[in-house]
């Protein structure tokens, strides 16, 4: 309970500056436009001719005939549901993008993520099994901030197969543009999966097989393998390409240095160029 009353918490990704559906927009740009066609086809008393002989009906005359208050809008919509269906279809085709970190900061609704500290927190974790959980959670904090708003609703230890298997981190991919938007348009990626390996050495085929074994056409077939260091980058890329060529999904492997690079690219307005380059090496 907040000082002013009950406090409702909502995910950042659903917050918008204005409502998607607007009564005035619907009335003036859809319902009245539809009614103009109705009156023209009926040859009603609202029809007049231009000098060119073209018949015309004004929206003002329709408002005078039917009204423009809530009751009038509801009545006309019941009689002509096609207007509302067209409005809904347009809204589905042009969804408002979620607010970005910058938007929240400008509106004084939140602070910008401190990416330097988030990366430092990852590097501060000692490699090894005993610190695996600390590493897992530190990676989640960075990736959640880094990939927002394209990837959202992070779920740690996401269960699949009735809980018989778990995925370290699962994100819902709602990206409309950028790298993850492009991925969504070309590959099954409703969800993006992340496996975290707090090893001192390079992950190998068993770790890649573990992640690819979590993929499915419905959940998604794109994931990130995040680890402390990759000494032999070419060998890791080759292993990930083998998985892609064998139709076992698409895995991008990232180490601590790569995570630092991604944060720098975001600051430099390069929008995860490293991810694009790594993914291109899987498919070319």
C-alpha positions, 0 to 999 in steps of 0.5 A, spaced: 500 500 500 502 506 497 502 513 501 496 515 496 493 508 496 493 502 492 499 501 488 498 498 481 505 495 478 505 494 470 510 491 466 514 497 462 513 494 456 505 495 456 506 503 458 504 508 452 504 515 452 497 515 449 491 510 448 491 506 442 484 506 441 481 513 441 474 515 440 475 521 436 480 518 431 475 512 430 469 517 429 472 522 424 477 517 420 473 511 420 466 511 422 464 518 418 468 516 412 464 509 412 458 513 413 460 517 407 460 511 402 453 509 405 450 515 404 453 516 397 450 509 395 443 510 398 443 517 394 440 520 400 438 527 401 445 529 404 448 528 397 450 534 393 454 535 386 460 539 385 461 543 379 465 537 376 458 533 377 462 529 382 457 527 388 459 528 395 457 528 402 460 532 408 462 529 414 459 535 418 452 533 414 453 526 417 454 529 424 448 533 424 443 527 421 446 522 426 449 526 432 456 525 434 456 523 442 457 516 445 450 514 444 450 516 436 457 512 435 455 506 439 448 506 435 452 507 428 457 502 430 452 496 431 448 498 425 455 498 421 460 494 424 465 494 418 467 501 420 470 498 427 473 492 424 477 496 419 479 501 425 481 494 429 485 492 423 489 498 422 491 498 429 493 491 429 497 493 423 500 499 426 502 497 433 505 503 437 512 501 439 514 501 447 517 506 450 524 506 450 529 507 456 530 514 453 523 516 453 522 514 461 528 518 462 525 524 459 518 523 462 522 523 469 519 516 470 526 512 471 533 513 470 537 510 465 541 503 466 548 504 468 551 499 463 558 500 466 556 497 473 552 492 470 558 489 466 562 490 472 558 486 476 558 480 471 566 481 471 566 481 479 563 474 479 568 468 480 568 463 475 566 456 477 560 452 479 559 455 486 558 462 483 554 459 477 547 462 480 550 469 481 553 469 474 546 467 472 542 473 475 548 478 473 547 476 466 540 477 466 540 484 469 544 486 464 541 483 458 534 485 460 536 492 460 540 491 454 535 488 450 529 492 452 524 493 449 525 488 444 526 483 449 521 483 455 518 479 460 524 475 463 523 468 466 529 465 470 529 458 470 523 457 465 520 450 465 519 446 459 516 439 458 512 439 464 518 442 468 523 436 466 527 441 463 529 448 464 532 454 461 536 459 464 533 465 462 527 466 457 525 472 453 519 474 449 520 477 443 516 483 441 521 487 437 518 490 431 525 493 428 532 492 429 536 485 430 531 482 434 525 484 429 529 482 423 530 475 427 522 475 428 520 476 421 525 470 418 526 465 423 522 462 429 523 466 435 517 468 439 522 467 445 529 468 445 533 463 450 539 464 454 544 459 457 549 462 462 555 458 463 560 460 468 566 456 466 573 458 466 574 455 459 570 455 453 564 451 452 564 446 447 559 441 443 555 439 450 553 446 452 551 447 445 547 441 444 543 443 451 541 449 448 539 447 442 535 441 445 531 447 448 528 449 441 522 448 438 518 451 432 513 454 437 517 456 442 523 459 438 529 456 435 534 462 436 538 463 443 544 466 446 550 462 450 553 466 455 560 464 458 566 468 461 571 467 455 571 464 449 579 463 447 578 460 440 572 464 437 573 461 430 572 454 433 566 456 437 563 460 431 564 453 427 560 449 432 554 454 432 554 454 424 554 446 425 548 446 429 545 451 424 547 447 418 544 441 422 537 444 423 538 444 430 537 452 431 541 458 431 546 460 437 550 466 438 555 465 443 558 471 447 563 472 453 564 477 458 568 482 452 562 481 447 557 483 452 561 489 454 562 490 446 554 490 445 553 495 451 558 500 447 555 499 441 548 501 444 551 507 446 554 509 439 547 508 436 550 501 432 544 497 435 548 490 436 552 490 430 556 484 434 549 480 434 548 481 426 555 479 424 555 473 429 548 471 426 551 472 419 556 467 420 551 462 422 547 463 415 552 464 410 
